[in-house]
């Protein structure tokens, strides 16, 4: 079967916008000719990414205990050491959540998306994109006794995801939908740099790949965002090379139990733009027709840096799209519109050079 995603750009998720409608309008204006789907910008409380699951899902559960509260004097964590620490209440063997607030938000955002499409603001070919955090990312606050608590939290979360995927795809037409699994703590866990985790990092990624992705209807486009996080800066951990992400990507495509339409793989810091050793593992990708987007657009160095990173990557991977290294809702520059315009112009400049214009 021919690939279903062939676009040149992926919008990872978060955008520098103050509302869902603003994000959709800006996305449609700046990127409609470059992307296959539009995210709602992950505005408001979701701007903290999995801080949203921590505060709206885990904390309110009566069987979750707060062991350490937020350490920031502002009450808003500024980095990983200031985030609260949770534990499963003693004697509890299973956690259950009835609903997932992120799905409520997605359904509400889709209503805005559909209205704007009916008005002609959003092109008919664009899908509605939602990012869903993978279990180890969503449940990363269970640090007090990770070996005991995380498996309980993961089982409860996966049960919730399975039920809520049904609700999501009943509310949103599958042929209108693109779901991205967001994995940042998973990559760092596999790299061995999270002090609070225990043995079994690979299975914490591989298990959900096999169990969860096959639950998504085939009509829905599915992708994986493989990243090293931006809390509080990019990257939270600088990888030696693309090796871990390539291994994760190959496994995701082989073991998801259904088609994987795209992969996003975050790139290096700008000074490693021409480092062959970083990019060389891309030659080991075995993902068939799955569209690969390399997260090599950095606001720091614009087209000059993107040109170098794209040239280096091209030695090891024949065809790929590009993206920001992660979502960029927390990096607004002078203003969000300027940030998005610069993102668009940088990508257009690369495409013109590729086409020899």
Secondary structure as the mmCIF struct_conf table of DSSP 4:
data_model
#
loop_
_struct_conf.conf_type_id
_struct_conf.id
_struct_conf.beg_label_comp_id
_struct_conf.beg_label_asym_id
_struct_conf.beg_label_seq_id
_struct_conf.end_label_comp_id
_struct_conf.end_label_asym_id
_struct_conf.end_label_seq_id
BEND BEND1 UNK A 4 UNK A 4
BEND BEND2 UNK A 8 UNK A 8
STRN STRN1 UNK A 9 UNK A 10
BEND BEND3 UNK A 13 UNK A 13
STRN STRN2 UNK A 14 UNK A 14
BEND BEND4 UNK A 16 UNK A 16
BEND BEND5 UNK A 18 UNK A 19
HELX_RH_AL_P HELX_RH_AL_P1 UNK A 20 UNK A 31
TURN_TY1_P TURN_TY1_P1 UNK A 32 UNK A 34
BEND BEND6 UNK A 36 UNK A 36
STRN STRN3 UNK A 37 UNK A 39
STRN STRN4 UNK A 41 UNK A 41
HELX_RH_3T_P HELX_RH_3T_P1 UNK A 44 UNK A 48
TURN_TY1_P TURN_TY1_P2 UNK A 49 UNK A 50
HELX_RH_AL_P HELX_RH_AL_P2 UNK A 51 UNK A 53
HELX_RH_PI_P HELX_RH_PI_P1 UNK A 54 UNK A 58
TURN_TY1_P TURN_TY1_P3 UNK A 59 UNK A 60
TURN_TY1_P TURN_TY1_P4 UNK A 62 UNK A 63
STRN STRN5 UNK A 64 UNK A 68
TURN_TY1_P TURN_TY1_P5 UNK A 73 UNK A 74
BEND BEND7 UNK A 75 UNK A 76
BEND BEND8 UNK A 79 UNK A 79
HELX_RH_3T_P HELX_RH_3T_P2 UNK A 80 UNK A 82
BEND BEND9 UNK A 83 UNK A 83
STRN STRN6 UNK A 85 UNK A 88
HELX_LH_PP_P HELX_LH_PP_P1 UNK A 89 UNK A 89
TURN_TY1_P TURN_TY1_P6 UNK A 90 UNK A 91
BEND BEND10 UNK A 98 UNK A 98
HELX_RH_AL_P HELX_RH_AL_P3 UNK A 101 UNK A 118
TURN_TY1_P TURN_TY1_P7 UNK A 119 UNK A 120
BEND BEND11 UNK A 121 UNK A 122
TURN_TY1_P TURN_TY1_P8 UNK A 124 UNK A 125
HELX_LH_PP_P HELX_LH_PP_P2 UNK A 126 UNK A 126
STRN STRN7 UNK A 127 UNK A 133
HELX_RH_AL_P HELX_RH_AL_P4 UNK A 135 UNK A 138
TURN_TY1_P TURN_TY1_P9 UNK A 139 UNK A 141
TURN_TY1_P TURN_TY1_P10 UNK A 144 UNK A 145
HELX_RH_AL_P HELX_RH_AL_P5 UNK A 146 UNK A 171
BEND BEND12 UNK A 172 UNK A 172
HELX_RH_3T_P HELX_RH_3T_P3 UNK A 174 UNK A 176
STRN STRN8 UNK A 177 UNK A 183
BEND BEND13 UNK A 184 UNK A 184
HELX_RH_AL_P HELX_RH_AL_P6 UNK A 185 UNK A 191
TURN_TY1_P TURN_TY1_P11 UNK A 192 UNK A 192
TURN_TY1_P TURN_TY1_P12 UNK A 195 UNK A 196
BEND BEND14 UNK A 199 UNK A 199
HELX_RH_AL_P HELX_RH_AL_P7 UNK A 201 UNK A 212
HELX_RH_3T_P HELX_RH_3T_P4 UNK A 213 UNK A 215
BEND BEND15 UNK A 216 UNK A 216
TURN_TY1_P TURN_TY1_P13 UNK A 218 UNK A 219
BEND BEND16 UNK A 220 UNK A 220
STRN STRN9 UNK A 221 UNK A 226
BEND BEND17 UNK A 231 UNK A 234
BEND BEND18 UNK A 236 UNK A 237
BEND BEND19 UNK A 240 UNK A 242
HELX_RH_AL_P HELX_RH_AL_P8 UNK A 243 UNK A 255
BEND BEND20 UNK A 256 UNK A 258
STRN STRN10 UNK A 262 UNK A 266
HELX_RH_3T_P HELX_RH_3T_P5 UNK A 270 UNK A 272
TURN_TY1_P TURN_TY1_P14 UNK A 273 UNK A 274
HELX_RH_AL_P HELX_RH_AL_P9 UNK A 276 UNK A 279
HELX_RH_3T_P HELX_RH_3T_P6 UNK A 280 UNK A 284
TURN_TY1_P TURN_TY1_P15 UNK A 288 UNK A 289
HELX_LH_PP_P HELX_LH_PP_P3 UNK A 290 UNK A 290
STRN STRN11 UNK A 291 UNK A 297
TURN_TY1_P TURN_TY1_P16 UNK A 299 UNK A 301
HELX_RH_AL_P HELX_RH_AL_P10 UNK A 302 UNK A 314
TURN_TY1_P TURN_TY1_P17 UNK A 315 UNK A 316
BEND BEND21 UNK A 318 UNK A 318
STRN STRN12 UNK A 321 UNK A 324
BEND BEND22 UNK A 325 UNK A 326
TURN_TY1_P TURN_TY1_P18 UNK A 329 UNK A 330
TURN_TY1_P TURN_TY1_P19 UNK A 333 UNK A 334
HELX_RH_AL_P HELX_RH_AL_P11 UNK A 336 UNK A 354
TURN_TY1_P TURN_TY1_P20 UNK A 355 UNK A 356
#
